[in-house]
Amino acid sequence: MSARVLAFAGSLRRGSWNKKLCSVAAGHLRAAGAEVTEIALEDFPLPVYDQDLEDAQGLPEQARRLKELFLAHQGLLLACPEYNSSITAALKNAIDWVSRPAPGEGALACFEGKTALLLAASPGALGGLRGLVTVRSILSSIKVLVLPDQYALSRAHEAFDEEGRLRDPKADKIVSGLCAGLAGTLRKLHP
C-alpha cells in the first residue's frame, strides 16, 4: 500500500499561486508513488474557532469531514501563502478545528505521527518564506514531523504557464525532489 498524502493550500482565493504550486507538487508526489488527496479549504467552510461554540454545538460538520481526511492520511503537503509575514487565518482556523479531540479520541490524533512538506508561493522576493516559519512552529508543536527542506517560490505571478506548470525547470526539479523525499520518508515510517 502506498503512502497517503493530504494536499492543500492555505488560501481561499480561486487563482491562488499556492493552489497551483500544490497541484504541481501533488503530481510529483503521485509520480513518486504516493496516493494523494487534493482538497480546497473553501470546500470546508468553518466558523472562526470558538470553544463556547464547540461546547454548545460540538464540532461543525465541516470540521468532522476535515478531521476524517487528516486521520486517513500519513502525510501532509501544505502550500502556504504568507499574509503579513505570517500564516493565513484560513489555515490556522482549519488547524485549530482539526486539533479538537472527538469523544474517545486522543489529543492531537489528527496530527500525531504525520509528516509534512511545506511549500509557499508569493510574488515577493522571499516567496512566502517568512510565513513558513510560523507554519513550521505550529505543526512541530502539535506532534507533526515537518521535513527540514522546504521551498518558497518567489515571483509566483510569473512562475506558471497557462496549464499551471512551473515555467522554470530548476524550480520544478526542486519541487519534484522534495516530493520524492516526502514519499520516501513516508515509506520508511509507514512500511
RODO-2510 file (C-alpha; in nm, 4 decimals, decimal comma):
residues 191
     n   res          X          Y          Z
     1     m     0,0000     0,0000     0,0000
     2     s     0,1380     0,3421    -0,0910
     3     a     0,1717     0,6323     0,1491
     4     r    -0,1324     0,8601     0,1588
     5     v    -0,0814     1,2365     0,1474
     6     l    -0,3413     1,5060     0,2080
     7     a    -0,2535     1,8087    -0,0050
     8     f    -0,3966     2,1582     0,0138
     9     a    -0,3137     2,5260     0,0016
    10     g    -0,3754     2,7632     0,2894
    11     s    -0,5524     3,0041     0,0553
    12     l    -0,9188     3,0521    -0,0279
    13     r    -0,8512     3,2561    -0,3443
    14     r    -0,9609     3,0927    -0,6729
    15     g    -0,6487     3,1943    -0,8658
    16     s    -0,4113     3,1220    -0,5770
    17     w    -0,0476     3,0643    -0,6706
    18     n    -0,0224     2,8337    -0,3723
    19     k    -0,3048     2,6206    -0,5116
    20     k    -0,1135     2,5998    -0,8393
    21     l     0,2071     2,5060    -0,6591
    22     c     0,0189     2,2454    -0,4542
    23     s    -0,1205     2,0920    -0,7721
    24     v     0,2260     2,0729    -0,9305
    25     a     0,3649     1,9115    -0,6158
    26     a     0,0729     1,6655    -0,5935
    27     g     0,1599     1,5471    -0,9442
    28     h     0,5200     1,4923    -0,8400
    29     l     0,4082     1,3041    -0,5296
    30     r     0,1953     1,0727    -0,7420
    31     a     0,4933     1,0158    -0,9723
    32     a     0,6945     0,9237    -0,6611
    33     g     0,4382     0,6558    -0,5733
    34     a     0,2249     0,8349    -0,3141
    35     e    -0,1541     0,8328    -0,3104
    36     v    -0,2599     1,1988    -0,2962
    37     t    -0,5914     1,3532    -0,1976
    38     e    -0,6101     1,7186    -0,3039
    39     i    -0,8637     1,9358    -0,1266
    40     a    -0,9515     2,3055    -0,1194
    41     l    -1,0083     2,4739     0,2166
    42     e    -1,3031     2,6699     0,0768
    43     d    -1,4865     2,3374     0,0440
    44     f    -1,4754     2,3147     0,4250
    45     p    -1,6264     2,6447     0,5415
    46     l    -1,5684     2,6772     0,9140
    47     p    -1,6620     2,9409     1,1685
    48     v    -1,3727     3,1045     1,3495
    49     y    -1,2736     2,8630     1,6268
    50     d    -1,4622     2,9425     1,9474
    51     q    -1,4668     2,6998     2,2391
    52     d    -1,8084     2,8309     2,3517
    53     l    -1,9432     2,7348     2,0081
    54     e    -1,7782     2,3925     2,0296
    55     d    -1,9133     2,3363     2,3817
    56     a    -2,2660     2,4348     2,2760
    57     q    -2,2843     2,2592     1,9379
    58     g    -1,9907     2,0192     1,9135
    59     l    -1,7656     2,0078     1,6104
    60     p    -1,9154     2,1568     1,2955
    61     e    -1,9867     1,9031     1,0197
    62     q    -1,7108     2,0526     0,8013
    63     a    -1,4584     2,0131     1,0843
    64     r    -1,5577     1,6467     1,1231
    65     r    -1,5150     1,5912     0,7474
    66     l    -1,1730     1,7560     0,7565
    67     k    -1,0668     1,5548     1,0607
    68     e    -1,1615     1,2303     0,8825
    69     l    -0,9340     1,3256     0,5950
    70     f    -0,6446     1,4055     0,8274
    71     l    -0,6900     1,0742     1,0106
    72     a    -0,6903     0,8798     0,6817
    73     h    -0,3536     1,0164     0,5607
    74     q     0,0020     0,9753     0,6886
    75     g     0,1467     1,2789     0,5124
    76     l     0,0613     1,6425     0,4607
    77     l     0,1588     1,8622     0,1675
    78     l     0,0881     2,2247     0,2516
    79     a     0,1344     2,5204     0,0193
    80     c     0,1164     2,8181     0,2499
    81     p     0,0569     3,1773     0,1475
    82     e     0,2195     3,4475     0,3554
    83     y    -0,0159     3,7137     0,4851
    84     n     0,1608     3,9997     0,6613
    85     s     0,4687     3,7823     0,7285
    86     s     0,2639     3,5016     0,8847
    87     i     0,0127     3,2213     0,8333
    88     t    -0,3316     3,2760     0,6770
    89     a    -0,6360     3,2890     0,9024
    90     a    -0,7992     3,0119     0,6967
    91     l    -0,5106     2,7700     0,7517
    92     k    -0,4762     2,8492     1,1221
    93     n    -0,8511     2,8119     1,1751
    94     a    -0,8529     2,4743     0,9969
    95     i    -0,5637     2,3533     1,2126
    96     d    -0,7414     2,4738     1,5276
    97     w    -1,0670     2,2914     1,4457
    98     v    -0,8913     1,9712     1,3362
    99     s    -0,6898     1,9700     1,6592
   100     r    -1,0032     1,9391     1,8724
   101     p    -1,0420     1,5821     2,0028
   102     a    -1,3628     1,3926     1,9437
   103     p    -1,5002     1,1839     2,2328
   104     g    -1,2717     0,8860     2,2893
   105     e    -1,0025     1,0306     2,0618
   106     g    -0,6520     1,1063     2,1853
   107     a    -0,5239     1,4609     2,1964
   108     l    -0,3915     1,5726     1,8567
   109     a    -0,4841     1,2381     1,6989
   110     c    -0,5177     1,4063     1,3594
   111     f    -0,1592     1,5347     1,3725
   112     e     0,0462     1,2878     1,5762
   113     g     0,2711     1,0773     1,3549
   114     k     0,2089     1,2862     1,0426
   115     t     0,4951     1,4004     0,8215
   116     a     0,4616     1,7333     0,6423
   117     l     0,6273     1,9044     0,3476
   118     l     0,5934     2,2832     0,3391
   119     l     0,5857     2,4950     0,0259
   120     a     0,4996     2,8583    -0,0353
   121     a     0,4470     3,0833    -0,3346
   122     s     0,4428     3,4616    -0,3390
   123     p     0,5020     3,7424    -0,5876
   124     g     0,7596     3,8801    -0,3432
   125     a     1,1325     3,8124    -0,3488
   126     l     1,1217     3,5778    -0,0476
   127     g     0,8446     3,3614    -0,1929
   128     g     0,6451     3,3402     0,1303
   129     l     0,9392     3,2163     0,3359
   130     r     0,8531     3,4228     0,6454
   131     g     0,5094     3,2634     0,6752
   132     l     0,6594     2,9135     0,6648
   133     v     0,8454     2,9856     0,9898
   134     t     0,5106     3,0184     1,1675
   135     v     0,3560     2,7147     0,9970
   136     r     0,6604     2,5046     1,0913
   137     s     0,6416     2,6236     1,4527
   138     i     0,2701     2,5428     1,4845
   139     l     0,2916     2,1978     1,3249
   140     s     0,6070     2,0986     1,5142
   141     s     0,4388     2,1864     1,8445
   142     i     0,1375     1,9616     1,7667
   143     k     0,3409     1,6463     1,7011
   144     v     0,3899     1,6744     1,3224
   145     l     0,7294     1,5821     1,1812
   146     v     0,7977     1,8720     0,9456
   147     l     1,0639     1,7881     0,6902
   148     p     1,3636     2,0205     0,7197
   149     d     1,3723     2,1001     0,3480
   150     q     1,1062     2,3323     0,2130
   151     y     1,0582     2,5554    -0,0899
   152     a     0,9450     2,9152    -0,1272
   153     l     0,8661     3,0139    -0,4863
   154     s     0,9320     3,3826    -0,5493
   155     r     0,7792     3,5864    -0,8354
   156     a     0,4877     3,3433    -0,8317
   157     h     0,2779     3,5714    -1,0529
   158     e     0,5206     3,4879    -1,3374
   159     a     0,6086     3,1313    -1,2407
   160     f     0,3266     2,9292    -1,4018
   161     d     0,2344     2,8679    -1,7637
   162     e    -0,1224     2,8570    -1,8980
   163     e    -0,1580     2,4893    -1,7982
   164     g    -0,0468     2,5578    -1,4415
   165     r     0,3005     2,4086    -1,4797
   166     l     0,6129     2,5736    -1,3457
   167     r     0,7949     2,7603    -1,6230
   168     d     1,1387     2,7218    -1,4624
   169     p     1,2714     2,3639    -1,4946
   170     k     1,5008     2,4231    -1,1957
   171     a     1,2072     2,5162    -0,9738
   172     d     1,0134     2,2125    -1,0969
   173     k     1,3122     1,9884    -1,0237
   174     i     1,3364     2,1257    -0,6684
   175     v     0,9670     2,0604    -0,6036
   176     s     0,9964     1,7128    -0,7567
   177     g     1,2938     1,6303    -0,5322
   178     l     1,1160     1,7486    -0,2197
   179     c     0,8108     1,5405    -0,3084
   180     a     1,0270     1,2338    -0,3679
   181     g     1,1772     1,2980    -0,0248
   182     l     0,8349     1,3117     0,1403
   183     a     0,7212     0,9936    -0,0357
   184     g     1,0427     0,8157     0,0620
   185     t     1,0188     0,9274     0,4245
   186     l     0,6582     0,8099     0,4461
   187     r     0,7515     0,4691     0,3019
   188     k     1,0175     0,4313     0,5710
   189     l     0,7944     0,5466     0,8557
   190     h     0,4825     0,3599     0,7392
   191     p     0,6009     0,0430     0,5616
***
